[in-house]
Amino acid sequence: MIRKTAAEEVPRLKWFKSSYSDSSDGHDCVEVATASGSVRVRDSKDLSISELAFGESAWAGFVSYAADC
């Protein structure tokens, strides 16, 4: 399940960018952070947009699928 969350709902999270993101041209894609029971994903170019929250099992399924592509 995917749930949009408002930035003010989220406690201070430590965000990570993929090693595949290239910050030299300002076109980074996404950042990921873990929270209690969920994984948060946000657009690194526009932090005013709410991030998405994925359950741990949904995120694990996505990562497994993406690794196989």
PDB file of N, H, CA, C and O in Angstrom:
ATOM      1  N   MET A   1       0.832  -1.176   0.000  1.00  0.00           N
ATOM      2  CA  MET A   1       0.000   0.000   0.000  1.00  0.00           C
ATOM      3  C   MET A   1       0.878   1.240   0.000  1.00  0.00           C
ATOM      4  O   MET A   1       1.892   1.284   0.696  1.00  0.00           O
ATOM      5  N   ILE A   2       0.505   2.228  -0.759  1.00  0.00           N
ATOM      6  H   ILE A   2      -0.319   2.192  -1.325  1.00  0.00           H
ATOM      7  CA  ILE A   2       1.228   3.493  -0.833  1.00  0.00           C
ATOM      8  C   ILE A   2       0.362   4.563  -0.180  1.00  0.00           C
ATOM      9  O   ILE A   2      -0.834   4.662  -0.456  1.00  0.00           O
ATOM     10  N   ARG A   3       0.981   5.364   0.690  1.00  0.00           N
ATOM     11  H   ARG A   3       1.952   5.284   0.913  1.00  0.00           H
ATOM     12  CA  ARG A   3       0.244   6.434   1.352  1.00  0.00           C
ATOM     13  C   ARG A   3       1.061   7.706   1.260  1.00  0.00           C
ATOM     14  O   ARG A   3       2.241   7.710   1.610  1.00  0.00           O
ATOM     15  N   LYS A   4       0.450   8.789   0.793  1.00  0.00           N
ATOM     16  H   LYS A   4      -0.509   8.786   0.509  1.00  0.00           H
ATOM     17  CA  LYS A   4       1.132  10.078   0.767  1.00  0.00           C
ATOM     18  C   LYS A   4       1.141  10.645   2.178  1.00  0.00           C
ATOM     19  O   LYS A   4       0.154  10.537   2.906  1.00  0.00           O
ATOM     20  N   THR A   5       2.257  11.249   2.559  1.00  0.00           N
ATOM     21  H   THR A   5       3.059  11.337   1.968  1.00  0.00           H
ATOM     22  CA  THR A   5       2.353  11.847   3.884  1.00  0.00           C
ATOM     23  C   THR A   5       2.797  13.287   3.758  1.00  0.00           C
ATOM     24  O   THR A   5       3.615  13.622   2.901  1.00  0.00           O
ATOM     25  N   ALA A   6       2.265  14.122   4.596  1.00  0.00           N
ATOM     26  H   ALA A   6       1.600  13.850   5.292  1.00  0.00           H
ATOM     27  CA  ALA A   6       2.677  15.523   4.617  1.00  0.00           C
ATOM     28  C   ALA A   6       4.021  15.638   5.316  1.00  0.00           C
ATOM     29  O   ALA A   6       4.305  14.887   6.249  1.00  0.00           O
ATOM     30  N   ALA A   7       4.840  16.563   4.874  1.00  0.00           N
ATOM     31  H   ALA A   7       4.610  17.173   4.116  1.00  0.00           H
ATOM     32  CA  ALA A   7       6.181  16.724   5.433  1.00  0.00           C
ATOM     33  C   ALA A   7       6.137  16.983   6.929  1.00  0.00           C
ATOM     34  O   ALA A   7       7.023  16.527   7.652  1.00  0.00           O
ATOM     35  N   GLU A   8       5.126  17.708   7.417  1.00  0.00           N
ATOM     36  H   GLU A   8       4.406  18.079   6.830  1.00  0.00           H
ATOM     37  CA  GLU A   8       5.076  18.008   8.843  1.00  0.00           C
ATOM     38  C   GLU A   8       4.722  16.795   9.697  1.00  0.00           C
ATOM     39  O   GLU A   8       4.929  16.823  10.910  1.00  0.00           O
ATOM     40  N   GLU A   9       4.191  15.727   9.089  1.00  0.00           N
ATOM     41  H   GLU A   9       4.023  15.705   8.104  1.00  0.00           H
ATOM     42  CA  GLU A   9       3.882  14.497   9.816  1.00  0.00           C
ATOM     43  C   GLU A   9       5.133  13.686  10.124  1.00  0.00           C
ATOM     44  O   GLU A   9       5.148  12.898  11.070  1.00  0.00           O
ATOM     45  N   VAL A  10       6.159  13.871   9.347  1.00  0.00           N
ATOM     46  H   VAL A  10       6.147  14.511   8.579  1.00  0.00           H
ATOM     47  CA  VAL A  10       7.325  13.011   9.398  1.00  0.00           C
ATOM     48  C   VAL A  10       8.355  13.563  10.375  1.00  0.00           C
ATOM     49  O   VAL A  10       8.760  14.720  10.258  1.00  0.00           O
ATOM     50  N   PRO A  11       8.783  12.747  11.340  1.00  0.00           N
ATOM     51  CA  PRO A  11       9.857  13.199  12.218  1.00  0.00           C
ATOM     52  C   PRO A  11      11.152  13.352  11.424  1.00  0.00           C
ATOM     53  O   PRO A  11      11.217  12.933  10.268  1.00  0.00           O
ATOM     54  N   ARG A  12      12.152  13.929  12.008  1.00  0.00           N
ATOM     55  H   ARG A  12      12.099  14.270  12.947  1.00  0.00           H
ATOM     56  CA  ARG A  12      13.440  14.130  11.338  1.00  0.00           C
ATOM     57  C   ARG A  12      13.975  12.786  10.852  1.00  0.00           C
ATOM     58  O   ARG A  12      14.270  11.900  11.655  1.00  0.00           O
ATOM     59  N   LEU A  13      14.096  12.643   9.544  1.00  0.00           N
ATOM     60  H   LEU A  13      13.855  13.363   8.892  1.00  0.00           H
ATOM     61  CA  LEU A  13      14.580  11.400   8.945  1.00  0.00           C
ATOM     62  C   LEU A  13      15.932  11.642   8.306  1.00  0.00           C
ATOM     63  O   LEU A  13      16.252  12.764   7.913  1.00  0.00           O
ATOM     64  N   LYS A  14      16.723  10.589   8.203  1.00  0.00           N
ATOM     65  H   LYS A  14      16.463   9.677   8.522  1.00  0.00           H
ATOM     66  CA  LYS A  14      17.999  10.666   7.499  1.00  0.00           C
ATOM     67  C   LYS A  14      17.762  10.129   6.088  1.00  0.00           C
ATOM     68  O   LYS A  14      17.475   8.948   5.897  1.00  0.00           O
ATOM     69  N   TRP A  15      17.888  11.017   5.110  1.00  0.00           N
ATOM     70  H   TRP A  15      18.121  11.977   5.264  1.00  0.00           H
ATOM     71  CA  TRP A  15      17.599  10.679   3.717  1.00  0.00           C
ATOM     72  C   TRP A  15      18.871  10.255   2.994  1.00  0.00           C
ATOM     73  O   TRP A  15      19.949  10.798   3.237  1.00  0.00           O
ATOM     74  N   PHE A  16      18.729   9.273   2.098  1.00  0.00           N
ATOM     75  H   PHE A  16      17.854   8.832   1.901  1.00  0.00           H
ATOM     76  CA  PHE A  16      19.842   8.744   1.313  1.00  0.00           C
ATOM     77  C   PHE A  16      19.500   8.826  -0.165  1.00  0.00           C
ATOM     78  O   PHE A  16      18.355   8.607  -0.563  1.00  0.00           O
ATOM     79  N   LYS A  17      20.502   9.142  -0.973  1.00  0.00           N
ATOM     80  H   LYS A  17      21.432   9.320  -0.650  1.00  0.00           H
ATOM     81  CA  LYS A  17      20.341   9.127  -2.431  1.00  0.00           C
ATOM     82  C   LYS A  17      21.019   7.882  -2.976  1.00  0.00           C
ATOM     83  O   LYS A  17      22.013   7.411  -2.424  1.00  0.00           O
ATOM     84  N   SER A  18      20.487   7.369  -4.037  1.00  0.00           N
ATOM     85  H   SER A  18      19.680   7.752  -4.485  1.00  0.00           H
ATOM     86  CA  SER A  18      21.084   6.226  -4.701  1.00  0.00           C
ATOM     87  C   SER A  18      22.451   6.597  -5.254  1.00  0.00           C
ATOM     88  O   SER A  18      22.681   7.736  -5.659  1.00  0.00           O
ATOM     89  N   SER A  19      23.346   5.635  -5.265  1.00  0.00           N
ATOM     90  H   SER A  19      23.160   4.709  -4.936  1.00  0.00           H
ATOM     91  CA  SER A  19      24.657   5.866  -5.882  1.00  0.00           C
ATOM     92  C   SER A  19      24.511   6.067  -7.389  1.00  0.00           C
ATOM     93  O   SER A  19      25.444   6.532  -8.042  1.00  0.00           O
ATOM     94  N   TYR A  20      23.351   5.720  -7.946  1.00  0.00           N
ATOM     95  H   TYR A  20      22.593   5.342  -7.415  1.00  0.00           H
ATOM     96  CA  TYR A  20      23.090   5.927  -9.365  1.00  0.00           C
ATOM     97  C   TYR A  20      22.601   7.337  -9.662  1.00  0.00           C
ATOM     98  O   TYR A  20      22.536   7.731 -10.827  1.00  0.00           O
ATOM     99  N   SER A  21      22.252   8.110  -8.625  1.00  0.00           N
ATOM    100  H   SER A  21      22.304   7.790  -7.679  1.00  0.00           H
ATOM    101  CA  SER A  21      21.832   9.501  -8.824  1.00  0.00           C
ATOM    102  C   SER A  21      23.052  10.345  -9.131  1.00  0.00           C
ATOM    103  O   SER A  21      24.102  10.186  -8.508  1.00  0.00           O
ATOM    104  N   ASP A  22      22.912  11.231 -10.082  1.00  0.00           N
ATOM    105  H   ASP A  22      22.059  11.360 -10.588  1.00  0.00           H
ATOM    106  CA  ASP A  22      24.016  12.102 -10.482  1.00  0.00           C
ATOM    107  C   ASP A  22      23.685  13.527 -10.072  1.00  0.00           C
ATOM    108  O   ASP A  22      22.855  14.177 -10.707  1.00  0.00           O
ATOM    109  N   SER A  23      24.323  14.018  -9.020  1.00  0.00           N
ATOM    110  H   SER A  23      24.997  13.490  -8.504  1.00  0.00           H
ATOM    111  CA  SER A  23      24.011  15.360  -8.526  1.00  0.00           C
ATOM    112  C   SER A  23      24.758  16.451  -9.282  1.00  0.00           C
ATOM    113  O   SER A  23      24.529  17.632  -9.025  1.00  0.00           O
ATOM    114  N   SER A  24      25.632  16.095 -10.195  1.00  0.00           N
ATOM    115  H   SER A  24      25.818  15.134 -10.403  1.00  0.00           H
ATOM    116  CA  SER A  24      26.425  17.103 -10.899  1.00  0.00           C
ATOM    117  C   SER A  24      25.574  17.973 -11.822  1.00  0.00           C
ATOM    118  O   SER A  24      25.925  19.125 -12.077  1.00  0.00           O
ATOM    119  N   ASP A  25      24.460  17.437 -12.325  1.00  0.00           N
ATOM    120  H   ASP A  25      24.176  16.501 -12.118  1.00  0.00           H
ATOM    121  CA  ASP A  25      23.629  18.224 -13.235  1.00  0.00           C
ATOM    122  C   ASP A  25      22.325  18.705 -12.591  1.00  0.00           C
ATOM    123  O   ASP A  25      21.489  19.306 -13.266  1.00  0.00           O
ATOM    124  N   GLY A  26      22.147  18.448 -11.302  1.00  0.00           N
ATOM    125  H   GLY A  26      22.826  17.960 -10.754  1.00  0.00           H
ATOM    126  CA  GLY A  26      20.950  18.903 -10.602  1.00  0.00           C
ATOM    127  C   GLY A  26      19.696  18.117 -10.908  1.00  0.00           C
ATOM    128  O   GLY A  26      18.592  18.575 -10.615  1.00  0.00           O
ATOM    129  N   HIS A  27      19.846  16.941 -11.493  1.00  0.00           N
ATOM    130  H   HIS A  27      20.743  16.569 -11.731  1.00  0.00           H
ATOM    131  CA  HIS A  27      18.686  16.135 -11.859  1.00  0.00           C
ATOM    132  C   HIS A  27      18.599  14.850 -11.044  1.00  0.00           C
ATOM    133  O   HIS A  27      18.270  13.796 -11.588  1.00  0.00           O
ATOM    134  N   ASP A  28      18.887  14.923  -9.753  1.00  0.00           N
ATOM    135  H   ASP A  28      19.154  15.779  -9.310  1.00  0.00           H
ATOM    136  CA  ASP A  28      18.737  13.749  -8.895  1.00  0.00           C
ATOM    137  C   ASP A  28      17.300  13.256  -8.950  1.00  0.00           C
ATOM    138  O   ASP A  28      16.373  14.027  -9.200  1.00  0.00           O
ATOM    139  N   CYS A  29      17.135  11.996  -8.717  1.00  0.00           N
ATOM    140  H   CYS A  29      17.888  11.371  -8.514  1.00  0.00           H
ATOM    141  CA  CYS A  29      15.793  11.425  -8.818  1.00  0.00           C
ATOM    142  C   CYS A  29      15.089  11.355  -7.474  1.00  0.00           C
ATOM    143  O   CYS A  29      14.213  12.171  -7.186  1.00  0.00           O
ATOM    144  N   VAL A  30      15.464  10.398  -6.659  1.00  0.00           N
ATOM    145  H   VAL A  30      16.175   9.735  -6.892  1.00  0.00           H
ATOM    146  CA  VAL A  30      14.743  10.160  -5.413  1.00  0.00           C
ATOM    147  C   VAL A  30      15.696  10.028  -4.239  1.00  0.00           C
ATOM    148  O   VAL A  30      16.888   9.765  -4.398  1.00  0.00           O
ATOM    149  N   GLU A  31      15.130  10.220  -3.058  1.00  0.00           N
ATOM    150  H   GLU A  31      14.162  10.433  -2.929  1.00  0.00           H
ATOM    151  CA  GLU A  31      15.826   9.962  -1.806  1.00  0.00           C
ATOM    152  C   GLU A  31      14.952   9.003  -1.009  1.00  0.00           C
ATOM    153  O   GLU A  31      13.728   9.001  -1.143  1.00  0.00           O
ATOM    154  N   VAL A  32      15.597   8.187  -0.176  1.00  0.00           N
ATOM    155  H   VAL A  32      16.591   8.188  -0.067  1.00  0.00           H
ATOM    156  CA  VAL A  32      14.901   7.175   0.608  1.00  0.00           C
ATOM    157  C   VAL A  32      15.304   7.322   2.069  1.00  0.00           C
ATOM    158  O   VAL A  32      16.461   7.605   2.378  1.00  0.00           O
ATOM    159  N   ALA A  33      14.340   7.128   2.963  1.00  0.00           N
ATOM    160  H   ALA A  33      13.400   6.898   2.712  1.00  0.00           H
ATOM    161  CA  ALA A  33      14.603   7.139   4.404  1.00  0.00           C
ATOM    162  C   ALA A  33      13.774   6.031   5.046  1.00  0.00           C
ATOM    163  O   ALA A  33      12.709   5.674   4.543  1.00  0.00           O
ATOM    164  N   THR A  34      14.264   5.493   6.152  1.00  0.00           N
ATOM    165  H   THR A  34      15.130   5.783   6.560  1.00  0.00           H
ATOM    166  CA  THR A  34      13.484   4.501   6.882  1.00  0.00           C
ATOM    167  C   THR A  34      12.864   5.156   8.105  1.00  0.00           C
ATOM    168  O   THR A  34      13.465   6.019   8.744  1.00  0.00           O
ATOM    169  N   ALA A  35      11.663   4.731   8.411  1.00  0.00           N
ATOM    170  H   ALA A  35      11.175   4.030   7.892  1.00  0.00           H
ATOM    171  CA  ALA A  35      10.941   5.183   9.596  1.00  0.00           C
ATOM    172  C   ALA A  35      10.369   3.933  10.255  1.00  0.00           C
ATOM    173  O   ALA A  35      10.454   2.840   9.695  1.00  0.00           O
ATOM    174  N   SER A  36       9.808   4.083  11.399  1.00  0.00           N
ATOM    175  H   SER A  36       9.739   4.971  11.854  1.00  0.00           H
ATOM    176  CA  SER A  36       9.254   2.947  12.126  1.00  0.00           C
ATOM    177  C   SER A  36       8.195   2.230  11.286  1.00  0.00           C
ATOM    178  O   SER A  36       7.101   2.754  11.072  1.00  0.00           O
ATOM    179  N   GLY A  37       8.532   1.029  10.813  1.00  0.00           N
ATOM    180  H   GLY A  37       9.420   0.604  10.986  1.00  0.00           H
ATOM    181  CA  GLY A  37       7.585   0.223  10.053  1.00  0.00           C
ATOM    182  C   GLY A  37       7.347   0.627   8.617  1.00  0.00           C
ATOM    183  O   GLY A  37       6.470   0.067   7.960  1.00  0.00           O
ATOM    184  N   SER A  38       8.118   1.599   8.106  1.00  0.00           N
ATOM    185  H   SER A  38       8.831   2.053   8.640  1.00  0.00           H
ATOM    186  CA  SER A  38       7.900   2.024   6.726  1.00  0.00           C
ATOM    187  C   SER A  38       9.181   2.544   6.098  1.00  0.00           C
ATOM    188  O   SER A  38      10.173   2.818   6.774  1.00  0.00           O
ATOM    189  N   VAL A  39       9.122   2.670   4.782  1.00  0.00           N
ATOM    190  H   VAL A  39       8.317   2.448   4.233  1.00  0.00           H
ATOM    191  CA  VAL A  39      10.208   3.274   4.012  1.00  0.00           C
ATOM    192  C   VAL A  39       9.603   4.468   3.294  1.00  0.00           C
ATOM    193  O   VAL A  39       8.553   4.350   2.662  1.00  0.00           O
ATOM    194  N   ARG A  40      10.258   5.610   3.388  1.00  0.00           N
ATOM    195  H   ARG A  40      11.111   5.706   3.902  1.00  0.00           H
ATOM    196  CA  ARG A  40       9.768   6.847   2.771  1.00  0.00           C
ATOM    197  C   ARG A  40      10.584   7.143   1.529  1.00  0.00           C
ATOM    198  O   ARG A  40      11.798   6.938   1.514  1.00  0.00           O
ATOM    199  N   VAL A  41       9.922   7.626   0.487  1.00  0.00           N
ATOM    200  H   VAL A  41       8.936   7.793   0.499  1.00  0.00           H
ATOM    201  CA  VAL A  41      10.571   7.977  -0.773  1.00  0.00           C
ATOM    202  C   VAL A  41      10.095   9.374  -1.156  1.00  0.00           C
ATOM    203  O   VAL A  41       8.903   9.675  -1.087  1.00  0.00           O
ATOM    204  N   ARG A  42      11.050  10.234  -1.566  1.00  0.00           N
ATOM    205  H   ARG A  42      12.018   9.989  -1.623  1.00  0.00           H
ATOM    206  CA  ARG A  42      10.666  11.585  -1.978  1.00  0.00           C
ATOM    207  C   ARG A  42      11.458  12.024  -3.196  1.00  0.00           C
ATOM    208  O   ARG A  42      12.519  11.475  -3.496  1.00  0.00           O
ATOM    209  N   ASP A  43      10.933  13.013  -3.888  1.00  0.00           N
ATOM    210  H   ASP A  43      10.071  13.458  -3.645  1.00  0.00           H
ATOM    211  CA  ASP A  43      11.587  13.627  -5.039  1.00  0.00           C
ATOM    212  C   ASP A  43      12.634  14.596  -4.513  1.00  0.00           C
ATOM    213  O   ASP A  43      12.296  15.545  -3.806  1.00  0.00           O
ATOM    214  N   SER A  44      13.883  14.374  -4.844  1.00  0.00           N
ATOM    215  H   SER A  44      14.157  13.602  -5.418  1.00  0.00           H
ATOM    216  CA  SER A  44      14.953  15.224  -4.310  1.00  0.00           C
ATOM    217  C   SER A  44      15.007  16.593  -4.976  1.00  0.00           C
ATOM    218  O   SER A  44      15.668  17.499  -4.469  1.00  0.00           O
ATOM    219  N   LYS A  45      14.321  16.756  -6.102  1.00  0.00           N
ATOM    220  H   LYS A  45      13.783  16.020  -6.514  1.00  0.00           H
ATOM    221  CA  LYS A  45      14.322  18.052  -6.788  1.00  0.00           C
ATOM    222  C   LYS A  45      13.281  19.008  -6.221  1.00  0.00           C
ATOM    223  O   LYS A  45      13.446  20.224  -6.316  1.00  0.00           O
ATOM    224  N   ASP A  46      12.211  18.478  -5.632  1.00  0.00           N
ATOM    225  H   ASP A  46      12.077  17.490  -5.555  1.00  0.00           H
ATOM    226  CA  ASP A  46      11.131  19.323  -5.120  1.00  0.00           C
ATOM    227  C   ASP A  46      10.663  18.795  -3.770  1.00  0.00           C
ATOM    228  O   ASP A  46       9.763  17.958  -3.701  1.00  0.00           O
ATOM    229  N   LEU A  47      11.271  19.285  -2.710  1.00  0.00           N
ATOM    230  H   LEU A  47      12.001  19.965  -2.766  1.00  0.00           H
ATOM    231  CA  LEU A  47      10.964  18.797  -1.369  1.00  0.00           C
ATOM    232  C   LEU A  47       9.611  19.283  -0.857  1.00  0.00           C
ATOM    233  O   LEU A  47       9.170  18.859   0.211  1.00  0.00           O
ATOM    234  N   SER A  48       8.948  20.163  -1.600  1.00  0.00           N
ATOM    235  H   SER A  48       9.307  20.507  -2.468  1.00  0.00           H
ATOM    236  CA  SER A  48       7.625  20.616  -1.178  1.00  0.00           C
ATOM    237  C   SER A  48       6.552  19.565  -1.475  1.00  0.00           C
ATOM    238  O   SER A  48       5.448  19.632  -0.934  1.00  0.00           O
ATOM    239  N   ILE A  49       6.876  18.605  -2.327  1.00  0.00           N
ATOM    240  H   ILE A  49       7.773  18.551  -2.766  1.00  0.00           H
ATOM    241  CA  ILE A  49       5.947  17.522  -2.652  1.00  0.00           C
ATOM    242  C   ILE A  49       6.018  16.484  -1.537  1.00  0.00           C
ATOM    243  O   ILE A  49       7.106  16.130  -1.083  1.00  0.00           O
ATOM    244  N   SER A  50       4.872  16.002  -1.101  1.00  0.00           N
ATOM    245  H   SER A  50       3.988  16.289  -1.470  1.00  0.00           H
ATOM    246  CA  SER A  50       4.831  14.986  -0.045  1.00  0.00           C
ATOM    247  C   SER A  50       5.535  13.718  -0.493  1.00  0.00           C
ATOM    248  O   SER A  50       5.479  13.340  -1.663  1.00  0.00           O
ATOM    249  N   GLU A  51       6.201  13.066   0.455  1.00  0.00           N
ATOM    250  H   GLU A  51       6.247  13.373   1.405  1.00  0.00           H
ATOM    251  CA  GLU A  51       6.844  11.798   0.117  1.00  0.00           C
ATOM    252  C   GLU A  51       5.829  10.669   0.180  1.00  0.00           C
ATOM    253  O   GLU A  51       4.728  10.823   0.708  1.00  0.00           O
ATOM    254  N   LEU A  52       6.230   9.530  -0.374  1.00  0.00           N
ATOM    255  H   LEU A  52       7.125   9.405  -0.803  1.00  0.00           H
ATOM    256  CA  LEU A  52       5.407   8.328  -0.339  1.00  0.00           C
ATOM    257  C   LEU A  52       5.904   7.438   0.784  1.00  0.00           C
ATOM    258  O   LEU A  52       7.104   7.383   1.051  1.00  0.00           O
ATOM    259  N   ALA A  53       4.993   6.743   1.441  1.00  0.00           N
ATOM    260  H   ALA A  53       4.017   6.788   1.224  1.00  0.00           H
ATOM    261  CA  ALA A  53       5.350   5.806   2.504  1.00  0.00           C
ATOM    262  C   ALA A  53       4.959   4.401   2.053  1.00  0.00           C
ATOM    263  O   ALA A  53       3.818   4.161   1.659  1.00  0.00           O
ATOM    264  N   PHE A  54       5.912   3.481   2.114  1.00  0.00           N
ATOM    265  H   PHE A  54       6.839   3.675   2.434  1.00  0.00           H
ATOM    266  CA  PHE A  54       5.686   2.085   1.750  1.00  0.00           C
ATOM    267  C   PHE A  54       5.858   1.226   2.991  1.00  0.00           C
ATOM    268  O   PHE A  54       6.744   1.484   3.807  1.00  0.00           O
ATOM    269  N   GLY A  55       5.026   0.213   3.140  1.00  0.00           N
ATOM    270  H   GLY A  55       4.307   0.003   2.478  1.00  0.00           H
ATOM    271  CA  GLY A  55       5.241  -0.772   4.190  1.00  0.00           C
ATOM    272  C   GLY A  55       6.532  -1.532   3.909  1.00  0.00           C
ATOM    273  O   GLY A  55       6.989  -1.601   2.769  1.00  0.00           O
ATOM    274  N   GLU A  56       7.112  -2.100   4.961  1.00  0.00           N
ATOM    275  H   GLU A  56       6.741  -2.044   5.888  1.00  0.00           H
ATOM    276  CA  GLU A  56       8.396  -2.797   4.792  1.00  0.00           C
ATOM    277  C   GLU A  56       8.314  -3.938   3.785  1.00  0.00           C
ATOM    278  O   GLU A  56       9.227  -4.108   2.977  1.00  0.00           O
ATOM    279  N   SER A  57       7.237  -4.724   3.819  1.00  0.00           N
ATOM    280  H   SER A  57       6.496  -4.586   4.476  1.00  0.00           H
ATOM    281  CA  SER A  57       7.135  -5.853   2.881  1.00  0.00           C
ATOM    282  C   SER A  57       6.917  -5.370   1.448  1.00  0.00           C
ATOM    283  O   SER A  57       7.430  -5.978   0.509  1.00  0.00           O
ATOM    284  N   ALA A  58       6.166  -4.289   1.270  1.00  0.00           N
ATOM    285  H   ALA A  58       5.749  -3.795   2.033  1.00  0.00           H
ATOM    286  CA  ALA A  58       5.970  -3.735  -0.075  1.00  0.00           C
ATOM    287  C   ALA A  58       7.291  -3.222  -0.630  1.00  0.00           C
ATOM    288  O   ALA A  58       7.596  -3.435  -1.803  1.00  0.00           O
ATOM    289  N   TRP A  59       8.078  -2.546   0.207  1.00  0.00           N
ATOM    290  H   TRP A  59       7.830  -2.373   1.160  1.00  0.00           H
ATOM    291  CA  TRP A  59       9.376  -2.026  -0.233  1.00  0.00           C
ATOM    292  C   TRP A  59      10.316  -3.176  -0.587  1.00  0.00           C
ATOM    293  O   TRP A  59      11.004  -3.124  -1.606  1.00  0.00           O
ATOM    294  N   ALA A  60      10.349  -4.212   0.249  1.00  0.00           N
ATOM    295  H   ALA A  60       9.790  -4.254   1.077  1.00  0.00           H
ATOM    296  CA  ALA A  60      11.213  -5.367  -0.020  1.00  0.00           C
ATOM    297  C   ALA A  60      10.824  -6.027  -1.341  1.00  0.00           C
ATOM    298  O   ALA A  60      11.694  -6.445  -2.105  1.00  0.00           O
ATOM    299  N   GLY A  61       9.531  -6.124  -1.611  1.00  0.00           N
ATOM    300  H   GLY A  61       8.825  -5.785  -0.990  1.00  0.00           H
ATOM    301  CA  GLY A  61       9.072  -6.684  -2.881  1.00  0.00           C
ATOM    302  C   GLY A  61       9.497  -5.840  -4.063  1.00  0.00           C
ATOM    303  O   GLY A  61       9.905  -6.373  -5.095  1.00  0.00           O
ATOM    304  N   PHE A  62       9.404  -4.521  -3.922  1.00  0.00           N
ATOM    305  H   PHE A  62       9.072  -4.088  -3.084  1.00  0.00           H
ATOM    306  CA  PHE A  62       9.830  -3.619  -4.993  1.00  0.00           C
ATOM    307  C   PHE A  62      11.321  -3.758  -5.256  1.00  0.00           C
ATOM    308  O   PHE A  62      11.738  -3.873  -6.409  1.00  0.00           O
ATOM    309  N   VAL A  63      12.129  -3.749  -4.200  1.00  0.00           N
ATOM    310  H   VAL A  63      11.790  -3.655  -3.264  1.00  0.00           H
ATOM    311  CA  VAL A  63      13.584  -3.851  -4.359  1.00  0.00           C
ATOM    312  C   VAL A  63      13.956  -5.174  -5.016  1.00  0.00           C
ATOM    313  O   VAL A  63      14.818  -5.213  -5.893  1.00  0.00           O
ATOM    314  N   SER A  64      13.312  -6.252  -4.597  1.00  0.00           N
ATOM    315  H   SER A  64      12.612  -6.220  -3.884  1.00  0.00           H
ATOM    316  CA  SER A  64      13.575  -7.561  -5.202  1.00  0.00           C
ATOM    317  C   SER A  64      13.228  -7.550  -6.687  1.00  0.00           C
ATOM    318  O   SER A  64      13.991  -8.054  -7.511  1.00  0.00           O
ATOM    319  N   TYR A  65      12.084  -6.980  -7.024  1.00  0.00           N
ATOM    320  H   TYR A  65      11.464  -6.571  -6.355  1.00  0.00           H
ATOM    321  CA  TYR A  65      11.667  -6.891  -8.422  1.00  0.00           C
ATOM    322  C   TYR A  65      12.640  -6.026  -9.226  1.00  0.00           C
ATOM    323  O   TYR A  65      13.054  -6.412 -10.319  1.00  0.00           O
ATOM    324  N   ALA A  66      13.002  -4.871  -8.694  1.00  0.00           N
ATOM    325  H   ALA A  66      12.665  -4.558  -7.806  1.00  0.00           H
ATOM    326  CA  ALA A  66      13.902  -3.955  -9.402  1.00  0.00           C
ATOM    327  C   ALA A  66      15.273  -4.588  -9.621  1.00  0.00           C
ATOM    328  O   ALA A  66      15.900  -4.358 -10.655  1.00  0.00           O
ATOM    329  N   ALA A  67      15.740  -5.373  -8.669  1.00  0.00           N
ATOM    330  H   ALA A  67      15.230  -5.560  -7.829  1.00  0.00           H
ATOM    331  CA  ALA A  67      17.046  -6.023  -8.798  1.00  0.00           C
ATOM    332  C   ALA A  67      17.044  -7.057  -9.920  1.00  0.00           C
ATOM    333  O   ALA A  67      18.080  -7.321 -10.529  1.00  0.00           O
ATOM    334  N   ASP A  68      15.880  -7.639 -10.188  1.00  0.00           N
ATOM    335  H   ASP A  68      15.038  -7.425  -9.693  1.00  0.00           H
ATOM    336  CA  ASP A  68      15.769  -8.651 -11.241  1.00  0.00           C
ATOM    337  C   ASP A  68      15.609  -8.052 -12.631  1.00  0.00           C
ATOM    338  O   ASP A  68      15.740  -8.769 -13.624  1.00  0.00           O
ATOM    339  N   CYS A  69      15.331  -6.763 -12.725  1.00  0.00           N
ATOM    340  H   CYS A  69      15.225  -6.182 -11.919  1.00  0.00           H
ATOM    341  CA  CYS A  69      15.104  -6.119 -14.029  1.00  0.00           C
ATOM    342  C   CYS A  69      16.392  -5.806 -14.742  1.00  0.00           C
ATOM    343  O   CYS A  69      16.371  -5.264 -15.847  1.00  0.00           O
TER     344      CYS A  69
END
